Amino acid sequence: MHHGIGNPVFNQFVWRFDNALPDAELKKLHTNLSQGLLARAVLAPMLPTARHRWVQSEESMPLDLASTTIAQDAVRCWAEQRVVDGLDPEQGTGWQLAAARIDGGGMVLSLVCSHMIADGAAMIAAVRQANQAQPSVRAADLGSRPSLIRGLVDDFDDTIGELKPIVEWAARTVADGIAGIGRAPSPGAAPKPEQPHRSVVAGNSDLWSPPYVVIECPADEWKATAAEWGGTSTSLFIGVMTALAERLGRARPGDELRWSLPYSDRDIGDLDANSTKIVPVRVPVSETADRDLTRIRKAVKTALTEFTARLQTGNAAAAVPLQLVQMLPDSLVARMPMPSDGAEGLCSNLGRVPDDFAMIGGFAAASISARAIFAGADPAFARSLGGGSTAWACETADTVTITVHGMDPDRIRTDEQMREAVAAVLRRWDLTYRLW
């Protein structure tokens, strides 16, 4: 996740408080995080066929506490600047905590980490553990650098364990290929979905970085609107993103769009860095006047039901085993074509976050933004992913916060364009909103 796809991926949570947190509480949180599962370093294996191993890191990036206040309308810009040099899981410095006071009162707090050391669920778990008097897991549970003999033995055992799913995948692939020789397509086979109709635009040759927008909506109003139109918070979120894609010229009414929905059943005490799985769902693109969410709700329910059934039977594995990819060197993985499932983008609804994540030092965050960032993403890289948008939704006591990145450099060129499009779509459902 840090080098294998060419651009490092970072996750970021941003808490926005109505009051400034005491410096002592920020330092306490930083200390506790430094002893938790974010404090990990990746070590190369002693055998090239084994996976890298996690060990406890004794290093951490310092708490970045701004010496001056920032303007209310500069919070998003400040958050963008928190992805800094030095964030490197190979050096054990894969995360950083930062904070700044806001003009007129309040504070913004940022936690950035390499996706390699933690997915969103792992970051939430790390903060919750840091807020506990007696955390159930610590960085020490990851172990330390092994001796030469111990490392070789562990790497050999790991290689044997990783070979089993690879051999099973290879045998299944060969068997399926042989069985398919000379066999006519099944008459009942589902036709390949049609591609959405994109608007024709000139290629963007200007300097570009992914447009970034953060929107707050009142939580009660958001949930009431979802219910009014036959949906849930998730289906309204997907409906908004689908309408946004249509408005930006990436689809038209009558098309279907495929979204990737992250799924996690992580326990707060899990040691894994990444455990999120992806559930694909296809939803219809509606006319502007159509606010009904029932079809999206049904599509999401069906997709989740089918996915959990596959999980229970062990049939939810990736097309190519992760174990095989993990055995390959980063230089080779980086040259491999990026897999594309035809998804328009990511819709990650984190739902109502736990109170011990939303509250820091006795202060509850008014809103929380979540996002993932491809560091250094340029137009060529964005096009290689297929364009589209990625979005995250977080709910606190009173606010639903949606964060959107535009990944189509030709149709989504600026923050201002994205802000105007998002605002227009929210007005479609008569939603009150505030843009960061």
N, C-alpha and C positions, 0 to 999 in steps of 0.2 A: 504493500500500500504506500510505501514511502518512495521507493525508486522504481519498482517493477513496471509501472505504466508510464514512466517518463516524467510526470509532474507529481511532486509530493502532494498528498491529500491531507488537509488539516480539518479537524472539527472545532467548532467554537460555540460556546454558550455565552450569552451576554445578559446579565441581570441588570434591570433598571429599578433603582430604589427612589422612593420619595424623600428619604433621609440619607445623610452621609453616615457610613459605617465608621466606627472608631478604628483608628490605625491598629490598635491592639487586636481587634477581632480579625482584621485582614491578615495580620502576621500569624495569628493562631491558625487560621484556615490554611495558609501557605505551609506552615510547619506540619500540620496534619496530612495535607496532601503529599508532602515530601516523604512521609512515612507509609503512604498507601500505595495502591496498585498502579498509579500513574508513574511512580518512581521505579521504572523498569528500564533495563537496557537490553538490547538484542546482541547476542554473541554469535559469530559464525561457527558452524559445526566443525568438528575435527575430521569427520568423514564427509565428503562432498555429497553423498546421497542422503544424508540426514537433514532434518530441518534445523533452522536457527533455533537457539534456545533463549528464553527469558531469564534474566537474573536481576536481583535487586540492584538499583542504582544508588550510589552514594552522592551523586551530583544532582543539582536542580537549578533551573534558571531562577534568578532572584525575583522577589516580588517587585513588580513595576508599578509604583505609586506615583502618579503624576504630581508634579510640584505646583502646577497651575490648574485653574478650573477650565472646563471646556464649555462652549456654548450649547444651548439646547439642541440647535439644529446641526451640531457637529458630532453627535454621538455615533452616527453610522460611520462617518469618516474615521473617527477615533478607533472604532471597532475594526475597521479594515486594516488599520496600521498595526494591529497587535500580532499579525503573522510576521514574525521577525526572524532574522538570521540567528542561528544558534539553536533553533528547534531541531534536534537531531536524535532520534531514538537509538542510533548506533553509539552515540556518546553518552547515552543515559539522560539527555536533556530534551526530552520529547514533549514537554509541556511548559506553560507559563501562565501565571496568574497576574492580572493587571487591574488597576482601578483608577478612576478619576472622578473628582467632584464636578458637579454641573452648576453652571451659573444659575443663581436664583434658588439653589437648594437641590438636594438629591445627589445620587452617585450612580455611576455605571461600573460594573464589574465584569471582567472578561476572563474566561478560561479557554485557552487554546491548547490543543494537543495534536500530535500526529495521529492520523487514523490508524496507523500501525499499532500504536500502544493502546488505543481505546476507541470503540465505536460509541455512538451516542448513549446507548444503554450503559456501557461500562463507565462513561464519564459521570452519568447520573449516580451510579452506584458508588463511584469513588468519592463524590462530594457528600453523599449520604453517610458513608463510612467516616469521612473526615469530621462530620458534625456529631458523631457519637462519642460518648465518654469512653466506651470500650469497643472499638471496632472489631468485627469478627474476622477480618483478614487484613494483613499488612504486606508491605513490599518484602519483608523478610520471608514470607511464605513462598516466594518465588525461588528462593535459594541463591547461592552465590556461584562464582566461577568454579567449575569442577577441576579436579586434578586431571593430568593427562590420561591416566588409566581409567578413571571414573568417566571422563568425557568420551573416550573411545567406546567403552562398554555401553554407555547410554545411547551414543549415536548408532551403534550397531543394532541395538534393540529398537530404536526409533525407525531405522531403515526397514527392518523386517516388518514392523507394524504398519508402515506406510505402503509397503509393497502389496499387501493383501487387497485393499480396495482398488489399486491400479490394475492388478491381474484380473480381478473380477470384472472391472470395467472393460478391459481389453477383450476378455472372453465373451462378454455380453455383446460388445460391438461387432466382433467377428461373427458370432452366431446370428445376430440380427441381419448382418449383411448377406450371409449365406442363405438365410431363410427368405430374403427378399429377392433373390436372383430369379428372374423369369416370372415373378408374381405380379399380376395386374393390380393397379391401384384399386382399393376397396371402393365400391360404388357409394358406400355410406360415409366415406372419409370427408371431413370438413374441408371446404375450399380454403385456399390461402387468403387471409384477409386482404382487402384492397388497401393500398397505401393512401394516407390522407392527402388531400389536394393542397399543395403549398402555393402561396402567391409567388409570382415570378418577380424577382428583385435582382438588382445588380450586386455583384460581390463587393463586400466591404474591404477596401484596401487601406483604411485609416488605422491609426493606433487604436487598440481596443482591449478592454478587459471586461469580464462578465458583469453586466449591470446587476446592481444589488439593491434590493428594496426591502424595507421592514415596515409592516403595517400592524397597528393595534386595533382590535374591535372589542366592544363590551361583550363579556362572556355570556351574560344572560340573553342579550339580544341575538348573539350568534346562534346559540342553541335554540332559541325560540324560532328564529328564521328557518333553521334546519328542519325543525318539527313542522312548521307551517307548510313547508313544501314537500313533506313526505320523506325527509331524510334524517340523517344523523350529522354530528359534527364532521365525521370523516367524509360523508358523501357531499356535504356542502363544500368542504375543502377541495375535493376532487372536482366538483362542479365549477368552482371558481377558477381552478387551474385550467380546466378544459375550455371554459369560456375565454380565458386569457389567451390560450393557444389560438383559438379562432380569431380573436381580435388582432393578434399579432401576425396573422397571415399564415399560420402553420396548419390550418385545417379549415374546413367550411361545414356548414350544417349538412347533416346526412352522413358525414364521415364517422369513423370510430377512431378513438385514440387509445393506445395502450399505455398505462401508467405502471410504474414499479412501486409497490408498497412495502416498506421495510417491516419485518415481523421479528419480534424478539420475546422470548420467554425467560430471559435471564433472571437469575436469582441474585440478590444483593451480595451474596458471599462467593459468587463464581470468580475463579482466577483468570478465565479466558480474557484476552484483549478484545477479540471480535467474535460475536456469536449471532449477529443479525443475518436473517435470511430475507429473500425478496419474493414477494407474492405479485405476479402479474395480473392486471385486471384491464379489461377492455370496456370502454364506456362510450355512449353516443355523444356526438356534438350536436347541440340543439340550436334552434333559432334564438335570436336575441330575446324575444318576448317570452320564451319558454323557460320558466324557472323551476319546473317540476324536477324533483330529485329521486323519485321512486325507482326509475330504471337504474340510476347509478347505485342506489342503495342495494338493489337486488343483485347487480353485477358484483359488487364488493362482497356481499354475503356469500354468493356462490363461489367466488374465487377463494375466499378464506376457508370455506368448508372443504373445497376440493384440496386445498393445500394442506390443511391439517390432517386430512385423510391420508394423503401421500406421506406426510411425516410419520404417521403411526405405522405405515406399512414399509417405511424405509425407501420410498420411491421419490423423494424430493431432492435427490442429489443433482449436482450440476452436470452439464453435458460432458465436460472434461473434469476428472477428479481434481480437487484442490491439491491433493497429495502430490500429483504429478507436476502441477505448476510449481509447488513449493520446492521440488527437487531441482528445478531449472535455475540457472544463474540469472540475476537481474538483467544483465546485458542481453540475454536471449529473450527473456519475457518482454523487455521493452521494445524489441524489434518485431514481436508477434503482432498480427492485426488485432485491434481491439474488438472483442466480441460484441455483437449488436443483436439485441432481442427485439428491435423495432419499437422500443418504448419511447414515448414522447418525453419522458423525464421521470423524476422521482417525486412522490408525494408522501412525506413522512409526517404522520400525525402522532406526536408524542402524547397527546391527551393531557389530562390534568396531571401535572407533575407532582411528586410527593412533597409534603410540607417540609420535610427535612432536607429537601433539595432547594426549594424556593426560599427558605428562610436561612439567612446567614447572620450569625452573631445576634440573634434575637430580632432581626429586622426582616420582614417579608417583602420580597420583590414585587413591585407593581406589575411588571411584565418581564418575560424572559424570551429572548430570541435564540434560535438554534440554526446552525448552518454547517455545511461542509464546503471546503474551498480547494479547488485545484490551483495550487500556487504556480504563478507564472503562466496561466492558461492564455494562449494566443488564439487568433482566429483559426489557424490550421488545426490546432489541437481540439478546439470546440467542434469544428466540423467533423473531425474524426469520430466524435461521440454521437453524432447524429443531430446535434442542435437541441432545440427544445428548452425546457425550463426545469429547474429543481427547486423544491419548496419544502419547508418544514413548518409545522404548527405546534405551538406550546400554549397550554392553558394554565393560568394561575387563578387565584380566587375570583378576580374580577375581569380578567382580560384574556383574550385569545390573540396571540402574536404570530403573524405569518411572515416568514422570511423567504424571499424569492431571488434566485439567480437566473438570469437569462443566458443561455448557452448557444444562441444562434447569432453569430456576429453579423449576419447579413440582414436579418429581420428585426433583431433586438440590439440596437447599437448603443444606446445611452441610458443612463439612470433615469433621466427625465422622461424619455419615451416609455420606459417600463413603469414608472410611477403613474403617468397619465393613464396607461392601459389598465393597471391594477385598480386605480380609483374608479374608472368607468365600469369595470366588471362588478366591483362591490356595490356600486349604485344600482346595478341591475337587480340586486336582491334588497335594495333599500337599506343597506347596512351602514351604520355610523362607523367612521374609521379615523385614525390619526396616523400619519406617515412620519417615520423618524427622519 
